[in-house]
Each structure stands twice: as C-alpha cells, then as structure tokens.
C-alpha cells in the first residue's frame, strides 16, 4: 500500500488541502518547494527549477509522486516570458524529478499529475472527452507539453495518471474570489456572451479524486477532473450572486474589453469548454458535489 508521497506544488492552495487529507489518513508526506515549509508534519525539500537545483534526498522512501507544480495560468498577462514560465514550471519541473529518478536508486512506482481542461481550449457547445484532440493555441499546447513531459515516467516503468482539471471552486483562491469580488461590489455581470461553458469542480472532489488515484493502482492514463454538470458563465455568475445575496444589474462585460485588458489570456474566460466526467465516474468515483448550487452553499457555509 502507498504510504509515502512526494508532492510538487504542495504549498499551494490545492496542495495544502491534499496534504491535510493525506496526513489524516496516515500517509507520510513531503514537499518539493522553493522555500522552507511551516508544517512540522511535512518535510520540505528545496528545489530551484530555473537553475536546475533539486535536493536529491527528496525521493528517499517515496513510492508515489503527485505533480501539482506550475505557475498560475491567469495570474499575469501572457508575455513571451510568462508563456515560457508557464510551460517550464510544469515541464522542466517534472523533468528534473525524472532525471533524479534515473540517477538514484528509488522505489517510486506511480506518478499522478495535474493537467488542465485548457487541453481542449475553446470548443463551443461540443462535449469534450479524454479522446478529443487538442487545438493549436497556446493554452492547449501548454497542456500537451505538460502531459508529454509527465508521460516520460512510463519509460521508467511507472504508472502515470493525469487529471485534466477544470475550474476549481474554492473561496480562498483560484477563480472564485476573482468572480465574487465585483459581485460583492454590486458591479458583477456575465462575461462576453455569457453562454460559454465553465467546467467547474468543488475543491473537495478534487482532493477525493487524488485520493482515489493514489489508492487505486488500476487507474492510469488521463481523466477529466470536472463535475458532471457543467454550467455557462452566466449561470455561474447568477448562482454566485444568489449565494451572496447580491443583485446583478450591470450589463455583460464585452469580450473586446477583456481582449484589450488581458490580451491572449482573455481566451481563458471567453472560451467555451464543455467537459465530460463520465470516464472517472465509470472508474468508480463518487462526486460529493454534482450540483453547482450545492457546491457553492457548502463553500460559503449557508
């Protein structure tokens, strides 16, 4: 049974949730991080992706690696330098881990990695399955490179599993606080047409899906990490406003305004990605939150 897990990106919001859940189940957890941790139950090993530095002791005793590292997709405008960082923080990071595994004796048997529904990019109303092909825009190709880098673990004889993650709903970080802020200020509104699909998922289901992947050695390949019932941007905005008891009176934010403000990065919010959860459900995963309203109610505690 898997007992010792190394997390990259473990100090992030999702990494923190997953670390807490794993510790509660009795796993031994360590992190690869750019800075020292503050959890006395977790040993933190330091790495520097830009300079190719990694603490070689990080893999000792580890049987599973969970790869969550990666700069925030929507945190900064996509300059050429930022694009390189978005790719390198995902691709070079796992490459450094694999290079270490090639050099040192280890007992790692599984690698479980995040990916993104950005793999499919803007596909209108078409329902995306794991077998659908990517597109040729930046966010899609970033995910292609990310997954290809993770798949190199198969050459080392390891089980490799990737989760194409949707919009994770968590009031403490990610997309939800960005969405709620204008609503709280009474200037919230749908974006663009409002008809674009948003493949959401509650953070607890994200954690539970990783727990399933860690415990079930039969799972490999790629799975979509989204709730079974996607909603449109307008439906999401309305549901959040209702949860916060705030009115929506402002007109939709025009798409051209976002393109001016965000440039190419505007494709994240203006694009439509409708994604199927059928494969992970067929694998036995039971969602706690299939309904957006119930998910938001749990998040906001009402």
Order of alpha helices (4+ residues) and beta strands (2+ residues): beta-alpha-beta-beta-beta-beta-alpha-beta-beta-alpha-beta-beta-alpha-beta-beta-alpha-beta-beta-alpha-alpha-alpha-beta-alpha-alpha
